[in-house]
């Protein structure tokens, strides 16, 4: 798992569904929910902050994924960025 603090790494349209920001006690990620609006199903993208017990502390709804990504990057990019898909450590070195 790669942890980068205050770097150019951020959530984007490719990694938003598995990467997140992490602080000492909280995690900020984007979740997906569905709701009924005017008799139709609407999918929402929700920047969400959870605590170390996975209890929701904050959530804001967006119909547009890019708006949700922009919101979470603006408000939480000062936290550590976690991208579980990236490898870190000696085995990731090109010399091996």
N, C-alpha and C positions, 0 to 999 in steps of 0.2 A: 504494500500500500504506500502510495506517495503522499507525503504531506509537504506542501509548499506554503509558506506564510508570506504575505505581501509580495506576491510575484504576479506575473501577467496572466497566470492561469485563472480561468473563470468558467462558469457554466456557459454552455452554448447549445446550439440546436443538435449537436451530436452527443454530448455527454450529460445533458440535463437530467436524464432519468436514472442515473446511477452515481453521479458525483454530487458532492455537497460541501458546505462550509461547516467547520467545526470550531467551537470555542471550548473553554474549560468545562463548562456545564451544559452547553446547548449545541444543537445541530440544526442547520438551516438547509432545507431541501425543497424540491418541487414535487408535490403529489398531484394526482389526478382524481377528480371527483365528478360525479354526474348529478344533474339536478333537472327539475322540470321548470321550464319557462314558457309561458303562453301556450301550454298544452303540448310542448315538444321537449324532447330530451336535449340537454345542452351539456357538453363536456367542458369542465373548468380546469385550469392549471393553477395550482395553489402554492405559492411560496409559504412554507410552513416551518415554524421553529418548534422543536421538541426538546424536552429536557433529558437528563440521563436515565430517566425511567420510561422514556418514549411517550410522555404525556405532552399533548399539544399545549403550547404556550401562546402561540400566535398563528393566525392564518389569514391570508388575503386572497381573494378570488379574481382570476382573469380569464376571459374567454380566449384571449390570444396568447399563445405560448411565448412569443418573443417579448411581449410586455411583461410576462411573469419572470422571464430570464433577466430582463433589464432591471426589474425591481429588486430581485434577489442579489444581483451583482452590485447594484448601487448601495444596498443597505448592509450587506454582509461580507463583502470582498476583503474587508480588513481582518476577517477570521482566517484560520488555516483552511486551505483548499485541499479536499480529499478526492482523489480519483482512483478508485479501487482497480480499474482496468490497467493502470500504468504500473509497471514493475519498478522496484527500487532495490538496490543492493548489489552485491558483487556479481551475482549471476546475470544481471542485465548489462554488464560491461561488454563492449564489443570485442575485447581481448579473449573472451571465453567462447 
